[in-house]
């Protein structure tokens, strides 16, 4: 299992350019229309060059995120989990 570390949470309008293609790809998978106000979490997958994108408004709880990451054979590290919990309290 891979460890996912939060690289940051960004509004789409403030997203660093290097993450743009990953966000566009995930939006196409999730059938998501992105707005400038969307909160987007970017996760780095430790030991890989992979980036995982989460549109935070698509999840009801941190448990929903954990379930999705399990399918990708990844789990959030403790600190990342603490930060993302703040979006669901």
C-alpha positions in Angstrom: 0.0 0.0 0.0 1.2 3.5 -0.9 1.2 6.5 1.4 -0.5 9.6 0.2 0.8 12.9 1.5 -1.1 16.2 1.1 0.9 18.6 -1.2 -1.8 21.3 -0.7 -5.4 22.3 -0.9 -6.0 24.9 -3.6 -8.8 26.9 -5.1 -8.9 26.1 -8.8 -8.0 29.7 -9.6 -4.9 29.4 -7.5 -3.8 25.9 -8.6 -0.1 25.6 -9.5 0.2 25.1 -13.3 2.1 21.8 -12.9 -1.1 20.2 -11.4 -3.4 21.4 -14.2 -3.3 18.3 -16.4 -3.9 16.0 -13.4 -6.9 18.1 -12.3 -8.4 18.1 -15.8 -8.0 14.3 -16.1 -9.6 13.7 -12.7 -12.5 16.1 -13.6 -13.1 14.1 -16.8 -13.2 10.8 -14.8 -15.5 12.3 -12.1 -17.7 14.1 -14.7 -17.0 17.3 -12.8 -17.3 20.8 -14.1 -14.6 22.8 -12.3 -15.2 26.3 -11.0 -12.6 28.8 -9.7 -14.0 28.4 -6.2 -13.6 24.6 -6.0 -11.3 23.3 -3.2 -8.9 20.8 -4.7 -6.6 18.6 -2.6 -3.5 17.4 -4.3 -1.9 14.3 -2.9 1.6 13.0 -3.7 1.9 9.3 -3.7 5.2 8.4 -1.8 7.6 6.3 -3.8 6.1 7.2 -7.1 5.8 10.2 -9.5 2.0 10.0 -9.1 -0.3 12.7 -8.1 -3.9 12.0 -6.8 -6.5 14.7 -7.1 -9.5 15.1 -4.8 -12.4 17.5 -5.5 -13.3 18.1 -1.8 -17.0 18.9 -2.6 -17.6 15.5 -4.0 -17.0 13.8 -0.6 -19.3 13.8 2.4 -16.6 12.8 4.9 -13.0 11.8 5.3 -14.1 8.2 5.3 -15.3 8.6 1.7 -11.8 9.8 0.7 -10.3 6.8 2.6 -12.5 4.4 0.7 -11.5 5.9 -2.7 -7.8 5.8 -1.8 -8.1 2.1 -0.8 -9.2 1.3 -4.4 -6.0 3.1 -5.5 -4.0 1.0 -3.0 -3.1 4.2 -1.0 -3.8 5.7 2.4 -3.4 9.1 3.8 -0.6 9.8 6.2 -1.5 11.0 9.7 -0.8 14.7 9.2 -2.6 14.8 5.8 -5.6 13.2 7.4 -5.7 15.8 10.2 -5.6 18.7 7.7 -8.4 17.2 5.5 -10.6 16.5 8.6 -10.9 20.2 9.0 -12.9 20.4 5.7 -15.5 18.0 7.0 -16.1 19.2 10.6 
